[in-house]
């Protein structure tokens, strides 16, 4: 074999080897998310942060799902976007849950645009992340100002079909 052919063959083998290593590492790193689904992967929300005390979680008794706020952004005074983390704090798997926002404004609001988050299966002591947001529609008098934005667990359906819902007295206030 001629030296030039040998060097060329060695370079091709090296390129193929490096390519296989790169491919294997890429597949391994990207599949880690699917191997460990209970690990939350969340990104920061883009936009200015909401003012202090605007966004909170409604306190509830005997709720099977714990909500915490991981990030919040308020691009305008009449809107909020909130990224949350939910944890199944009970011993029973959850097949479906609903998280809503309860907003109050500085004056009556005719129309709102909002997002209700409906999550799916969540095993005991596991967490998941989601996003909820809403905005008041601006009228002739200008945009109302958001004065309070609370997240609440609205309902939970367990894997066995039983349900937990927010108390009726609390539901009428929203």
C-alpha positions, 0 to 999 in steps of 0.5 A: 500500500502506498503511503498516501493511500494509507494516510487517506484511509486513516483520515477517513476512518478517523472521520467516521469514528469521530462522527459515530462518537458525536452521533452516539453522544447526541442521541444519548444526551437527547434521550435522557429527557425521555428516560427521566420524565419526572425531571422538569425542563423549563425555560425562562419566560421572555419579558419584563417581570411582574411587579412584586406581589401581583402573582400568587397561588390561591391557598386551598385546603386538602388540595392534592396538587401543589402549585409553585410559581417558577417564573412570571412575565408582564409585558403590559399592565393588563396581562400576565404569563406565569410558568408554574410547577405542579407536584402530585403530593398525594399517594394516588396517580393523577390522570388529569388536572386543571389549573386556572387563573383568577384575575382582578383589575382596577375596574370592571372588564368586559372581555378577557383572553385567557389560557386554562391549563389542563395537564395529564398523568402525574404519578405520586411525588412527581412534578410537571411544568406548565404555562398559564396566562391572560389579558384584559381586552382594551376598551374605549377608556383604555386598558384596565390594570391587573391588580391581582393574579392568582393560580388555583387548582380547579379540578383533579381526576385520579387514575381510578376515576374519582375527582377532586374539585375546588370548593363551590363557594370558592368557584363562585368568586371567580 
